[in-house]
Every structure is written in C-alpha cells, then in structure tokens.
Amino acid sequence: MNIHAQVLSFLIAPLIFCGSGFSEDWPCFLGPRRTGESSETGLALDWNKQPPELIWKQSVGTGYSAPSVLGERLVLHHRVGEEEVISCRSVSDGAEIWKQAYPSGFADPYGYNNGPRCSPVLTKDRCFTLGAEGMLTCVSMTDGGLIWQHDLKKMFKLPEWFFGMGCSPLLDGDRLIVLVGGQPNSGVVAFNPSDGTILWQAVGQKTWDGADTDDPDEKYKWEGDEMVVSYSSPFIAEIHGRRHLLCLMRQGLVSLDPQTGSENFHYWFRPRVHESVNAAVPVVVGDTIFLTAAYQAGSAYLQVDPSGNSVKELWRNRNNMLAHWSTPIHADGYCYGFSGRHENEGELRCIRLSDGNVMWKTDGMTDDVKDLARDRATGKIVNTKTGKEVPYPYFGRGSMIRVQDRFLVLGERGTLASVSVDSGKFEEHGRLSFDEIHFPAWAAPVLSDGRLYLRSEDWLLSLSLKPKG
C-alpha cells in the first residue's frame, strides 16, 4: 500500500461493529478527528452502576504524551534513561512488541520531566513521532525499523524554547505537517511522509513583521530571535469550501493552504506574559474559530470571511476561559474545557459561544469539604462520615475527551469522572482513581475499542468501559 492510500484510510477512520456497539481507533493526538471526541457506542458510562475495571498496567518512562492506538497495537513515546523510546505494545496486555530508541539529552529548563510531549501518529505501515528536543522520526509499524529521521534543531534555526517541542504532528494526504518553530520563516514545515523531504516552509517574519497586535497603537516589529515554537497542535478544517490549516503559533493564529503553505490570514493572539505558551488546539464550529490560552490571554471567537482571506473578531474575553494546555470540546453551541494557569485555579467551565458567557464552572468538589480529611498513614483523602477513601476532590488543570453524552474527565491528581454534556449544569455519574495515576497526570485519556487508556509519569493503564454480561 502506498503512503497516500495509507493516509486516506487513516483519515476515514471507519467505525467497526463489535457486538452491541461501535468502536474506532485513536491513531493520533485527540483522536481520529483531532477534536477529543469518540464515536464509540455501547459503553458503560454510568460509573455509579459500573465503574471502569483495570485490564492491565505497565510501568513506563517519563513524558507527557498520550499513547496512540491502531487496531491491536498501541504506541507510546517515552523517555527511559538517556534515550527516547518509541514503544509498540499489545492492547490486550500491554506487552512490548517492538521498540526503537535514540539518545536524548533533553532537560526541561523549568524542572518538568524530560520525556516527549507529543503523541505518535499511526498508519497501517508507519509511525511518526516528535521528541522533546526536536527529533522527528518515522519507523515501520511492522517491526519498528527506522525509515527516516530528522534532527530539527540541526536542520532549522530554532531559538531557545521554554518546554521543548510540544505540538503533535498532523498527517494530511502526502504531507506530514509539523510546527517546527524555526527562524525566520520555518514556523510550520510540511514533510513528505515517505522519505522526510521538505515540501514547504511558512510562518515567521513574513507573517508577523508589521502585523497588528492587541494594542491598536502598536505594530509588531520582528527582531529575529523570537521564539516561534508552538505547543498547540495544527488542525485542518473546511470552511466556506476551502481547507484551512490552522496553526496557533506563539504570536497567534495563522491559516495556511495545507497543500502549498500559502497564507490565508493571521490573527494576533499572544499572552502578555513573556514566559507563556499557546497550547490548546483551535476549535472550529462552522465558519467560526474559538481560541483560548492561559497567562492572562483568555479567549477569542472569530468568524472567517466567505473569501477565506480574513477573520472578524466576534468577541474577546480575558476571563471566561483560560486553557493552559488541554483543548476545549464543542457541543451544541457551547465549549467545555479547563481554565486556569495554576492547579489551585483549575476549573472545568462551560461557556456559551454566542457571547462568551460562563454558564457554569466547578473545581470538581462534590463532597462537603468539612467531611473530608487526609489519612496521615496512607496520605489518601477519606470521607470522615463513611470512613471510605475517595478520589482527590479537586480536578485542578484537568483534561477530558467526549464519548456519547459524557465527558470522561481526568484531573491532574488522577481523579477520573464521568460527566454529563449539559450546558445547564455540572452533573457527575461516578468517579474513581488509581494509585498509579498520580500528579502530574497531564496526558489526556485515550479511548479505543471500549478500552480507556490513562498515562502518568511512570505508569500506563488500560481500563474496560465495556458493559458486563
């Protein structure tokens, strides 16, 4: 099968009938549609009646990247010792099938872990990964054999970054699109997935020099040493009949023609805090785009002109939602997501897209706080009325995915909850936790074939959401 046919089958992502429901693969960051949504059906989502059961667990290396799943294989990119390891595992028991490793000396300048941040991209025959210090790798899905590899730090002029490379690549037809962050005009680069050759480069000085900023009296002056790297992964959407490659860079949103890299429009959206990142993926609803970031940025709601060459700002709000890294999910005119730069600020919020108003917000606390205490012997939270251990009561800066009419929410200290998709109120349908999924649990959950995968800094868990009987 040639690479184009592989990509077509990857993009179609057909549902597979299995017993009483449908299942699908999760072959890249945020799933088959890159929106954090699953089309699987027939799952047990009322966890008060049937909570998820542990199928298996495996110890893993460090990193913040979620695994990707295709068929009977799962691929995890993690750091073990002084190597970044691409590890292919069986979904049935987590046993390793093959691995490909290469040296890594990455050390996070802020003391976070030293592992990969980006999720693998899987096709039937190939696996693409991007490491924390910019090693872009293509290996065989059959046996892990190296097909091609690029050290992006050596290939491009990459200014110093805050947290390494953190944007997962996007596979689109015969293009592997990576937010490289190179100066002066290599912010976004398209590679040929067959052999790794460069197809086009775009975004940088040509985009932002002289651009409007959020100060009406200020045009941006390009200095030549700016960080261009993004922690928001690229997204492709068809708007007014045109395909837009949407890239939320450090300076703001850029729309490109995914085939040629030519620019459609740009929009300044950068936090005023210097030590900051844009990390949430743009959310597209019809001909509108929702952007959000922490670090005092807030959110913006844009409408794309029918020409496809400009956007109009419908509203801008610096307080309604400030997503640190997890991407909000749209449902019926509302966006649901986590807001807050620091853990103690973390809240799950629902906002109305028409005007940006907050419909509800919660820190995750469902018990009466006076009934909770920490067991000094175990360190666990206990309900003093019942004497039972309970999951950590606050979500913090969590992450989530959507399946059917539920959000599957993972708090950063490992609290896992089933929550209604409901703009009128926050309603839970059970919560639980596992000792292995502890702080910082920053990788979003992954769902494939009725199995929910959770990853912490040292464990990978597989849980069953399939109904009993």
C-alpha positions in Angstrom: 0.0 0.0 0.0 1.5 3.4 -0.9 1.7 6.2 1.6 -1.3 8.1 0.0 -3.6 5.1 0.4 -2.4 4.7 4.0 -3.3 8.3 4.8 -6.7 8.0 3.2 -7.6 5.0 5.3 -6.2 6.8 8.4 -8.4 9.9 7.7 -11.6 8.0 7.0 -11.2 6.1 10.4 -14.1 3.8 9.8 -16.2 2.6 12.7 -16.1 -1.2 13.4 -19.2 -3.0 14.5 -18.5 -5.0 17.7 -21.3 -6.8 19.4 -23.7 -4.2 20.8 -21.8 -1.1 19.8 -19.2 0.5 17.5 -15.5 1.0 18.1 -12.8 3.0 16.4 -9.1 3.7 16.5 -7.4 6.6 18.2 -4.4 6.9 15.9 -3.1 10.5 16.8 -3.4 13.3 19.3 -7.0 14.0 20.3 -8.3 11.1 18.3 -9.4 10.3 14.8 -11.0 13.8 14.2 -8.4 15.6 16.4 -11.2 17.1 18.5 -11.0 14.9 21.6 -14.3 13.2 20.6 -15.0 9.5 20.1 -17.9 8.0 18.1 -17.9 4.7 20.0 -21.2 3.4 21.3 -22.4 0.7 23.6 -20.1 1.7 26.5 -20.8 1.6 30.3 -20.7 5.3 31.2 -22.7 5.4 34.4 -19.9 4.7 36.8 -22.1 4.7 39.8 -23.5 1.4 38.5 -20.5 0.0 36.7 -17.1 1.8 37.2 -14.3 1.0 34.8 -12.2 -2.1 35.6 -8.5 -2.3 35.3 -7.4 -4.7 32.5 -3.7 -4.2 32.8 -1.0 -1.8 33.9 2.6 -1.4 32.8 5.4 0.7 34.2 6.7 3.3 31.6 9.2 6.0 31.3 8.7 9.8 31.7 6.8 12.1 29.3 3.5 13.9 28.9 2.5 12.4 25.6 -0.7 10.4 25.3 -0.4 7.0 23.6 -2.0 6.3 20.1 -3.9 3.2 19.2 -4.4 1.5 15.8 -6.1 -1.9 15.7 -4.4 -4.3 18.1 -1.3 -2.1 18.7 -0.7 0.9 21.0 2.4 3.1 20.6 3.8 5.1 23.5 6.7 7.6 23.2 8.5 7.9 26.4 12.0 8.6 28.0 13.9 5.8 29.6 17.3 6.8 31.0 19.2 8.7 28.4 17.0 7.6 25.4 13.7 8.5 23.9 11.9 5.2 23.2 9.1 4.6 20.6 7.4 1.5 22.2 4.8 -0.6 20.4 2.6 -2.6 22.7 -0.2 -5.1 22.5 -3.6 -3.6 23.5 -4.6 -7.0 25.1 -1.9 -7.0 27.8 0.5 -4.1 27.3 3.4 -6.3 26.4 6.0 -4.7 24.2 6.1 -5.9 20.6 9.0 -3.8 19.4 10.8 -0.6 20.2 13.0 2.0 18.5 15.3 4.2 20.6 17.7 7.0 20.2 19.8 9.2 22.5 18.3 12.2 24.2 19.9 14.8 26.4 16.8 17.0 26.9 16.4 18.6 30.3 13.4 20.8 30.9 14.7 24.3 32.0 11.8 24.7 34.5 12.3 21.3 36.1 9.4 19.4 34.5 10.1 15.9 33.3 12.5 15.2 30.4 10.3 13.0 28.3 8.4 13.5 25.0 5.4 15.8 24.9 3.9 14.8 21.5 1.6 11.9 20.7 2.6 9.4 17.9 0.8 9.5 14.5 0.0 6.0 13.3 -0.9 4.5 9.9 -1.1 0.8 9.0 2.5 0.8 8.0 4.2 3.7 9.7 4.6 5.6 12.9 5.7 9.2 13.2 6.9 10.8 16.4 8.4 14.1 17.5 10.7 14.1 20.5 11.1 16.8 23.2 14.3 18.2 21.7 13.0 18.0 18.1 13.9 14.5 16.8 11.3 13.8 14.1 11.2 10.1 13.4 9.4 7.7 11.0 9.5 4.0 11.8 7.8 0.9 10.5 4.7 -0.2 12.3 5.6 -3.8 11.5 8.9 -4.1 13.4 9.9 -0.6 14.4 12.6 -0.3 11.8 13.9 3.2 11.2 12.7 4.6 7.8 13.9 8.2 8.2 14.8 10.7 10.9 15.5 14.4 11.2 17.1 16.4 14.0 15.1 19.6 13.6 17.5 21.5 15.9 20.2 20.9 13.3 18.1 21.3 10.2 16.5 24.6 11.3 17.3 27.7 13.3 15.4 27.1 16.5 15.6 29.8 19.2 15.6 28.6 22.8 12.2 27.3 23.9 10.5 27.1 27.3 9.5 23.4 27.5 10.9 21.7 24.4 8.8 20.5 21.5 5.2 20.1 22.5 3.0 20.1 19.3 2.0 16.8 17.9 2.4 16.4 14.1 -0.5 16.2 11.7 -0.7 13.8 8.7 -2.7 15.2 5.8 -2.5 13.3 2.5 1.1 13.3 1.3 2.1 15.8 3.9 3.4 15.5 7.5 2.9 18.9 9.0 5.0 19.9 11.9 5.1 23.2 13.9 8.9 23.4 13.9 9.2 26.9 15.2 12.2 27.8 13.1 13.5 31.3 12.2 13.0 33.3 10.1 10.1 31.6 8.2 10.0 28.0 9.3 7.4 28.1 12.0 5.4 25.5 10.1 7.0 22.8 7.8 5.5 20.2 5.6 7.5 17.0 5.1 7.0 14.2 2.6 5.9 11.3 4.9 7.5 8.8 2.5 11.1 10.0 2.8 11.1 13.1 5.0 12.0 15.6 2.3 10.8 19.1 2.9 7.7 20.2 0.8 7.2 23.7 2.0 8.0 26.1 4.9 5.9 29.0 6.2 5.2 31.4 9.1 7.6 33.7 10.8 8.9 37.1 9.9 6.8 37.3 6.7 3.7 36.7 8.8 4.3 38.9 11.8 6.6 41.7 10.9 4.4 44.8 10.9 1.3 42.8 12.0 -1.4 44.3 14.1 -1.3 43.4 17.8 -3.9 43.6 20.5 -2.6 47.2 21.1 -4.3 49.3 18.5 -1.4 51.7 18.5 1.3 49.1 18.1 2.5 47.1 15.0 4.8 44.2 15.8 8.5 44.6 14.8 10.3 41.4 14.1 13.6 41.1 16.0 14.9 37.9 14.5 15.4 35.9 17.8 11.7 35.4 18.7 10.5 32.0 19.8 8.1 30.8 17.1 7.6 27.3 18.5 4.0 26.4 19.4 2.6 23.9 21.9 -0.7 23.9 20.1 -1.0 21.2 17.5 -2.2 22.0 14.0 -5.7 21.4 12.8 -7.4 21.2 9.4 -11.0 22.3 8.8 -13.0 23.0 5.7 -14.6 26.5 6.0 -16.6 28.1 3.2 -15.5 25.3 0.9 -11.8 25.9 1.5 -9.4 23.7 3.5 -7.7 25.7 6.2 -4.6 24.5 8.1 -5.0 26.3 11.4 -1.8 26.8 13.4 -1.9 28.6 16.8 1.7 29.8 17.0 3.4 31.7 19.8 2.4 35.0 18.2 -1.1 34.0 17.2 -3.3 32.1 14.7 -2.3 31.5 11.1 -4.4 29.9 8.4 -2.4 28.2 5.6 -3.3 26.3 2.5 -2.2 22.8 3.6 -1.1 21.9 0.1 1.2 24.8 -0.6 1.8 26.6 2.7 0.5 29.9 1.3 -1.2 32.1 3.9 -4.9 32.9 4.1 -4.9 35.1 7.1 -3.4 35.7 10.6 -4.7 37.0 13.9 -2.6 38.2 16.8 -3.3 36.1 19.9 -0.3 36.1 22.3 -0.4 36.3 26.1 1.1 39.4 27.5 3.2 37.3 29.9 6.6 36.6 28.4 7.0 33.2 29.9 3.9 31.8 28.3 2.6 29.4 25.7 -0.3 28.8 23.4 -1.2 25.1 23.8 -4.9 24.4 23.2 -5.9 23.5 19.6 -8.2 25.9 17.8 -11.8 24.8 18.0 -13.8 25.1 14.7 -17.6 25.5 14.7 -19.0 26.1 11.2 -17.3 29.2 9.9 -16.1 30.3 13.4 -12.9 29.6 15.4 -12.5 29.6 19.2 -9.1 30.3 20.7 -8.1 30.1 24.3 -4.9 30.3 26.4 -3.8 30.9 30.0 -1.3 33.5 31.1 -3.9 36.3 31.0 -4.8 35.7 27.4 -8.4 34.4 27.9 -10.3 33.5 24.7 -11.4 34.9 21.4 -14.2 34.0 19.0 -13.6 34.6 15.3 -15.6 34.4 12.1 -13.9 33.5 8.8 -14.9 35.8 5.9 -16.6 33.9 3.0 -13.5 34.8 0.9 -11.4 32.7 3.3 -8.8 35.5 3.5 -9.7 37.3 6.7 -11.4 36.9 10.1 -13.6 39.1 12.1 -13.4 39.2 15.9 -16.9 38.4 17.3 -15.8 38.8 20.9 -12.7 38.7 23.1 -12.8 37.9 26.8 -9.8 37.6 29.1 -11.6 36.0 32.0 -14.2 33.4 30.7 -11.8 30.6 29.8 -8.0 30.4 30.1 -7.0 26.9 28.9 -3.5 26.1 30.0 -2.9 23.0 27.8 -6.0 20.9 27.3 -8.2 21.6 24.3 -11.9 22.5 25.0 -14.6 20.5 23.3 -17.6 22.0 21.5 -21.1 20.7 21.8 -24.3 22.4 20.5 -23.1 26.0 20.7 -21.1 25.6 24.0 -17.5 25.0 24.7 -16.4 22.9 27.7 -12.9 23.0 29.0 -10.5 23.5 31.8 -9.5 27.1 32.8 -6.6 28.2 35.0 -2.8 28.6 34.8 -2.1 27.1 38.2 -3.5 24.0 39.9 -5.4 25.9 42.6 -7.1 28.0 39.8 -8.2 25.0 37.8 -11.9 24.8 37.0 -14.0 22.9 34.5 -16.1 25.5 32.7 -18.9 25.7 30.2 -19.2 28.9 28.1 -21.7 29.9 25.5 -20.1 30.7 22.2 -22.6 33.2 21.0 -21.5 35.7 23.7 -18.7 34.1 25.7 -20.7 34.0 28.9 -19.8 31.4 31.5 -22.8 29.1 32.1 -21.3 27.1 34.9 -17.9 26.3 36.5 -16.7 23.8 39.0 -13.4 22.9 40.8 -14.6 19.3 41.0 -15.6 19.3 44.6 -18.7 17.2 45.1 -18.5 16.3 48.8 -18.9 18.7 51.6 -15.3 19.8 52.3 -15.9 19.5 56.1 -16.5 15.8 55.7 -13.1 15.2 54.1 -9.7 14.6 55.7 -6.3 13.2 54.8 -5.4 9.9 56.3 -1.9 10.5 57.9 -0.9 6.9 57.5 -1.8 6.5 53.8 -1.9 10.0 52.5 -5.3 9.3 51.0 -8.4 11.5 51.2 -11.1 10.0 53.4 -14.8 10.8 53.9 -15.0 11.0 57.7 -18.7 10.2 57.8 -18.4 7.0 55.8 -14.7 6.1 56.6 -14.2 5.4 52.9 -11.3 6.6 50.8 -12.4 9.0 48.0 -10.5 10.3 44.9 -8.8 13.6 45.3 -11.7 16.1 45.4 -10.3 18.8 43.1 -9.7 18.5 39.3 -7.0 21.1 39.1 -6.0 21.7 35.4 -7.6 18.6 34.0 -8.2 17.2 30.6 -11.1 15.3 29.0 -12.5 13.6 26.0 -16.1 13.2 24.9 -18.0 10.0 24.1 -21.7 9.9 23.5 -23.4 12.3 26.0 -20.5 12.2 28.5 -17.2 13.8 29.1 -14.5 11.5 30.6 -12.6 13.9 32.8 -9.1 13.3 34.2 -8.0 15.6 37.0 -4.3 16.3 37.3 -4.0 14.3 40.5 -5.7 11.3 38.9 -9.4 11.8 39.6 -11.4 10.2 36.8 -15.0 11.2 36.4 -17.9 10.6 34.0 -19.7 14.0 33.5 -22.8 14.9 31.5 -22.6 17.0 28.4 -25.0 19.6 29.7 -24.8 23.4 29.3 -27.4 23.8 32.1 -25.5 22.2 35.0 -22.5 20.1 36.1 -23.6 16.5 36.8 -21.3 13.6 37.6 -22.1 9.9 37.1 -19.4 8.4 39.3 -15.7 9.0 39.9 -12.7 6.8 40.8 -8.9 6.9 40.9 -5.9 4.6 40.7 -2.7 4.8 42.7 -0.6 4.7 39.5 -2.3 7.8 38.0 -1.0 10.5 40.2 0.2 14.1 39.9 1.1 15.2 37.3 -1.5 13.3 35.2 -1.3 15.7 32.3 -1.9 13.4 29.3 -5.5 13.3 28.1 -7.3 10.0 28.2 -7.4 7.8 25.1 -10.4 5.7 24.1 -10.3 2.8 21.5 -12.4 -0.4 21.2 -14.0 0.1 24.6 -10.7 0.5 26.4 -9.7 3.7 28.2 -6.0 4.4 28.5 -4.5 6.6 31.2 -0.9 7.6 31.4 1.1 9.2 34.3 4.8 9.9 34.5 5.6 6.2 35.3 2.5 4.1 34.5 0.2 3.2 31.6 -3.2 1.7 32.5 -5.9 0.1 30.4 -9.4 0.2 31.7 -12.5 -1.5 30.3 -15.6 0.5 29.5 -17.5 -2.5 28.0 -20.8 -3.4 29.7 -20.8 -6.6 31.7 -22.9 -9.6 30.6 
